[in-house]
Each structure stands twice: as structure tokens, then as C-alpha cells.
Amino acid sequence: MKWYVPLAAACVFLSACGGPSGTSEESEAAATPPAEPTGLLNVYSARHYDSDKELYKRFEAETGIRVRFRESGAAELLEAMKAEGDKSPADVIISSDAGTLYRFKAAGLMQPIESDILLDRIPEHFRDPDHNWYGLAKRLRVIVYDPARVEPDQVDEYADLASANFEGEICMRSSTNIYNLSLMGELIDRLGKDTAEAWARSVVANFARLPQGGDTGQIEAIAAGQCSAALVNHYYWVRMTQGSDAQRKSVEKTMLSFPQQDSWGAHVNVTGA
């Protein structure tokens, strides 16, 4: 559908995160649609940021095409589209992580789109080889740590988290989370299955607690002294620096390490559409 192109191209200029909207229910980008809209674009989005709603408003103003969006978790949107089948109103899917985008593609819920704008602006390694989705923003899976307990050179590689030095010191969200699964996928690709599995088992042996919470929760746990290092997506840390007083106080007690700078670099993933 030709409407994909201007919306997706505009998304390129958005950051990976914005101010939370505070709602996860289906809503519309503007209370009053533009006069005499020329069409309707249905967006299914696993994001929930005010920056996206601003994008929709600008898209409506520039094109006259009304945007109606539905926000929910990626898993919920995937199941909804499966249930809707051929009757699904979704025109565009927006979700974080290439692993999640792959799940929509594998379920047969995407179709290729050719766009000179997208091909020109989005590097090949940030888009689906079959052009079913295009990356719009990047996020890095990095190590957050307590600088009062950990030296920077102790966390400059992912392998460091498996060291005996971190026994009882690692916090982690669930291994079923797509962010951790995607990182594990890259480690398997780069190191081989056996080495990557050995790394994962050693990290688990270093857990300070059972996996729980999201990335923000890992940062808060480090600040509270429950552990000294964890894996997070970088923007959670950045967002906390602009959050509530409690969040700012927590994040000020931690620092970020971007691992593998002497080799392949930190794990990079995308938000895509």
C-alpha cells in the first residue's frame, strides 16, 4: 500500500524512545480528523510513546490521510491479527526487535514493499532481506553496572558476566524476553552454539535473584544494592535520567558499558515497521 512509504520514512527521524503516553488502549491520533480525509491508515503498534502520536498527527497534516492506531504488546497484536485473518484492518505493523518482527513475518502477516526512499535511507543490515520490514530506530543491548562495586574493565565484554567475579551479582529479566533471545542469537552466530550455551549457563550461575521485571527494574535493583550488573537496552537508562525523582536518583548510581568495543561491538537491534 502506498501509504506505508511516507509514514515509515517519517519514522526514520524518530528516536528509539519518547515520553510514555500512559495508555495502551486503541485510540486515534487526533480528536478531530482533518477535513475531508482522503483515506484511512490503520496502524498496529507495540510502542506506546508520545513521539509516535506526534508523528501520526504530522502524517495526517501532510497527507490528509487519517491515522487510526491500536497499541498493545507485540504478542497480543500478533494473536489479534491471527484471529482476524484476512479481515484484519491492519495496514502497518510497528514493533521493537527484529526477533518480534520475524514472528509477524513467519506467521504470514507481512508483505514486501519496494520503496526507493526506504532503500536509500535505511542500510541493508537494518532491513528484512525480503523487504517485509524496515528498521526505523536502533537500540543497543548493553551492560549497566554499579561503579562503586565494579571497575569499567570488568564489564567491557559480554563474557565478563559469566566470570566467577560476578557470583551472586547479576540481575536479569526473563530469558524468554525477546531482547535476551536476540542477544543470545547473535552470540550463537558469532561464538557457536556450545560456547554461547556455556556462557549462558555461567551467567545463570551468577544470578543474585530469580529473573524478574523489565530493564528498568534491573537498573533499580542495582541502585538498591541487590546486584552489581545487568543487561539492558540503552534507552531505558537514558529515559530514567529524564524520569521521576526516584528514577533519576536510581540511575545516578549506575553507569553503562558498551561491550565488545575491541571486537564486533555491542549488540544492536531495531524498532521496525
C-alpha positions as CSV (number, residue, x, y, z in Angstrom):
1,M,0.0,0.0,0.0
2,K,1.4,3.4,-1.0
3,W,0.6,4.9,2.4
4,Y,3.3,2.8,4.0
5,V,6.1,4.9,2.5
6,P,5.5,8.4,3.9
7,L,4.7,7.1,7.3
8,A,7.7,4.8,7.5
9,A,10.0,7.4,6.0
10,A,8.9,9.8,8.7
11,C,9.6,7.2,11.4
12,V,13.3,7.2,10.5
13,F,13.7,10.6,12.2
14,L,12.2,9.4,15.5
15,S,14.4,8.3,18.3
16,A,14.0,4.8,19.8
17,C,12.1,6.2,22.7
18,G,9.9,9.0,23.7
19,G,7.7,10.1,26.6
20,P,5.2,7.4,27.6
21,S,1.7,8.1,26.6
22,G,0.1,6.4,29.6
23,T,-2.4,4.5,27.6
24,S,-2.4,1.1,25.9
25,E,-5.9,1.2,24.6
26,E,-6.9,1.6,21.0
27,S,-7.2,5.3,20.2
28,E,-6.9,7.8,17.4
29,A,-4.0,10.2,16.6
30,A,-6.2,13.3,16.7
31,A,-9.5,14.0,18.4
32,T,-10.7,15.7,15.3
33,P,-9.8,14.2,11.9
34,P,-8.5,16.5,9.2
35,A,-11.2,18.0,6.9
36,E,-12.2,15.7,4.1
37,P,-9.7,12.9,4.7
38,T,-8.6,11.2,1.6
39,G,-8.1,7.8,3.3
40,L,-7.6,5.8,6.4
41,L,-4.4,4.1,7.7
42,N,-4.7,1.5,10.4
43,V,-1.5,1.1,12.5
44,Y,-1.0,-1.8,14.9
45,S,1.8,-0.7,17.2
46,A,3.6,-2.4,20.1
47,R,5.1,1.0,21.0
48,H,3.5,3.5,23.4
49,Y,5.3,6.8,23.1
50,D,4.1,10.3,22.7
51,S,6.6,10.8,19.9
52,D,4.7,8.3,17.8
53,K,1.4,10.1,18.3
54,E,3.1,13.3,17.1
55,L,4.3,11.5,14.0
56,Y,0.8,10.4,13.3
57,K,-0.5,13.9,13.6
58,R,2.2,15.3,11.2
59,F,1.4,12.5,8.8
60,E,-2.3,13.4,8.8
61,A,-1.5,17.1,8.3
62,E,0.8,16.4,5.4
63,T,-1.2,13.8,3.6
64,G,-4.8,14.3,4.6
65,I,-4.9,10.5,5.4
66,R,-6.5,9.8,8.8
67,V,-4.5,7.5,11.1
68,R,-6.2,5.1,13.5
69,F,-3.9,3.2,15.7
70,R,-4.1,0.3,18.1
71,E,-1.4,-0.1,20.8
72,S,-0.8,-3.3,22.7
73,G,2.0,-5.8,23.4
74,A,3.6,-7.4,20.4
75,A,2.4,-10.9,21.4
76,E,-1.2,-9.6,21.8
77,L,-1.1,-7.8,18.4
78,L,0.2,-11.0,16.8
79,E,-2.5,-13.1,18.2
80,A,-5.1,-10.5,17.3
81,M,-4.0,-10.5,13.7
82,K,-4.0,-14.2,13.5
83,A,-7.6,-14.3,14.8
84,E,-8.7,-11.5,12.4
85,G,-7.2,-13.4,9.5
86,D,-8.0,-11.9,6.1
87,K,-10.4,-9.4,7.8
88,S,-7.6,-7.7,9.8
89,P,-7.7,-3.9,9.2
90,A,-4.0,-3.5,10.0
91,D,-2.1,-1.7,7.2
92,V,1.2,-1.1,9.1
93,I,2.8,-3.1,12.0
94,I,5.3,-1.3,14.2
95,S,7.2,-3.3,16.8
96,S,10.6,-3.4,18.6
97,D,13.2,-6.0,18.0
98,A,13.9,-7.9,14.8
99,G,13.0,-11.1,16.6
100,T,9.5,-9.9,17.1
101,L,9.2,-8.6,13.5
102,Y,10.3,-12.1,12.4
103,R,7.4,-13.6,14.3
104,F,4.9,-11.5,12.3
105,K,6.6,-12.4,9.1
106,A,6.8,-16.1,9.9
107,A,3.0,-16.0,10.7
108,G,2.4,-14.7,7.1
109,L,1.2,-11.3,8.4
110,M,3.6,-9.2,6.3
111,Q,4.1,-8.5,2.7
112,P,7.1,-7.0,0.8
113,I,7.2,-3.3,-0.1
114,E,9.6,-1.7,-2.6
115,S,10.4,1.9,-1.8
116,D,13.3,4.0,-3.2
117,I,13.0,6.3,-0.1
118,L,13.4,3.4,2.3
119,L,16.1,1.7,0.4
120,D,18.1,4.9,0.2
121,R,17.7,5.9,3.9
122,I,17.9,2.6,5.7
123,P,21.1,0.5,5.5
124,E,20.7,-3.1,4.2
125,H,21.6,-4.6,7.6
126,F,18.7,-2.8,9.2
127,R,16.0,-4.2,7.0
128,D,14.5,-7.6,6.2
129,P,16.3,-9.3,3.2
130,D,12.9,-9.8,1.6
131,H,11.8,-6.2,2.3
132,N,8.9,-7.2,4.6
133,W,10.1,-4.8,7.3
134,Y,12.4,-1.8,7.6
135,G,14.3,-0.7,10.8
136,L,13.3,2.8,11.9
137,A,15.3,3.2,15.1
138,K,18.3,1.5,16.8
139,R,18.7,0.2,20.3
140,L,21.8,-1.4,21.9
141,R,21.9,-4.2,24.5
142,V,24.5,-3.1,26.9
143,I,25.7,-3.7,30.5
144,V,24.6,-1.5,33.3
145,Y,26.7,-1.7,36.5
146,D,27.4,-0.2,39.9
147,P,30.6,1.9,39.6
148,A,31.1,1.7,43.4
149,R,31.5,-2.1,43.1
150,V,32.6,-2.7,39.5
151,E,35.5,-1.3,37.5
152,P,34.8,-0.4,33.8
153,D,37.3,-3.0,32.5
154,Q,35.4,-5.7,34.4
155,V,32.4,-5.2,32.1
156,D,33.8,-4.5,28.7
157,E,32.8,-7.8,27.2
158,Y,29.6,-9.8,27.5
159,A,31.8,-12.7,28.5
160,D,32.6,-10.8,31.7
161,L,29.1,-11.5,33.1
162,A,30.0,-15.2,33.2
163,S,33.1,-14.6,35.3
164,A,33.4,-16.0,38.8
165,N,34.0,-12.4,39.9
166,F,30.2,-11.9,39.5
167,E,29.0,-14.8,41.5
168,G,25.7,-13.7,43.1
169,E,26.0,-10.3,41.4
170,I,23.9,-10.5,38.2
171,C,20.3,-9.3,37.8
172,M,18.4,-10.4,34.6
173,R,14.9,-10.2,33.2
174,S,13.4,-13.5,31.9
175,S,15.3,-15.5,29.3
176,T,12.0,-15.6,27.3
177,N,12.2,-11.9,26.7
178,I,12.9,-11.1,23.0
179,Y,15.7,-8.7,23.9
180,N,17.6,-11.5,25.6
181,L,16.7,-14.0,22.9
182,S,18.0,-11.8,20.2
183,L,21.3,-11.2,22.0
184,M,21.7,-14.9,22.5
185,G,21.0,-15.4,18.8
186,E,23.9,-13.1,17.9
187,L,26.2,-14.9,20.4
188,I,25.3,-18.2,18.9
189,D,26.1,-16.9,15.5
190,R,29.4,-15.4,16.5
191,L,30.7,-17.9,19.1
192,G,29.0,-21.1,18.1
193,K,26.2,-22.9,20.0
194,D,28.3,-24.7,22.6
195,T,30.3,-21.6,23.6
196,A,27.2,-19.4,23.8
197,E,25.4,-22.1,25.8
198,A,28.3,-22.3,28.2
199,W,28.3,-18.5,28.6
200,A,24.5,-18.5,29.4
201,R,24.8,-21.3,32.0
202,S,27.7,-19.4,33.7
203,V,25.7,-16.2,33.8
204,V,22.7,-18.0,35.3
205,A,25.0,-19.4,38.0
206,N,25.9,-15.8,38.8
207,F,22.3,-14.7,39.4
208,A,21.6,-12.7,42.5
209,R,17.9,-13.5,42.3
210,L,15.4,-15.2,40.0
211,P,14.8,-13.4,36.7
212,Q,12.1,-10.8,37.1
213,G,10.9,-7.3,36.0
214,G,11.9,-5.3,32.9
215,D,15.0,-3.4,32.0
216,T,14.1,-0.5,34.3
217,G,13.7,-3.0,37.1
218,Q,17.3,-4.3,36.6
219,I,18.7,-0.7,36.9
220,E,16.6,-0.1,40.1
221,A,17.9,-3.4,41.6
222,I,21.5,-2.4,41.0
223,A,20.9,1.0,42.6
224,A,19.3,-0.7,45.6
225,G,22.3,-2.9,46.1
226,Q,20.6,-6.2,45.1
227,C,23.2,-6.9,42.4
228,S,26.0,-5.1,40.6
229,A,25.5,-5.7,36.9
230,A,22.7,-6.5,34.4
231,L,21.8,-6.4,30.7
232,V,19.6,-3.6,29.5
233,N,18.6,-1.7,26.3
234,H,20.4,1.6,26.5
235,Y,17.4,3.8,26.1
236,Y,15.8,2.6,29.4
237,W,18.8,4.0,31.2
238,V,18.6,7.3,29.2
239,R,14.9,7.6,29.8
240,M,15.4,7.2,33.6
241,T,17.7,10.2,33.6
242,Q,14.7,12.2,32.5
243,G,12.1,10.4,34.7
244,S,10.8,10.8,38.2
245,D,13.0,11.9,41.1
246,A,13.2,8.3,42.2
247,Q,14.3,7.1,38.8
248,R,16.9,9.8,38.5
249,K,18.3,9.0,41.9
250,S,18.5,5.3,40.9
251,V,20.1,5.8,37.6
252,E,22.7,8.2,39.0
253,K,24.1,5.3,41.0
254,T,24.8,3.3,37.8
255,M,26.8,3.5,34.6
256,L,26.6,1.9,31.2
257,S,29.2,-0.2,29.4
258,F,29.1,-0.7,25.6
259,P,30.7,-4.2,25.3
260,Q,32.9,-5.6,22.6
261,Q,34.5,-2.4,21.5
262,D,37.7,-4.2,20.6
263,S,35.8,-6.8,18.5
264,W,32.4,-6.8,16.9
265,G,30.7,-4.0,19.0
266,A,27.7,-4.0,21.2
267,H,24.6,-5.9,20.1
268,V,22.4,-3.6,18.0
269,N,18.7,-4.2,17.3
270,V,15.9,-2.2,15.7
271,T,12.4,-0.9,16.0
272,G,10.8,-1.6,12.6
273,A,7.7,-1.4,10.6
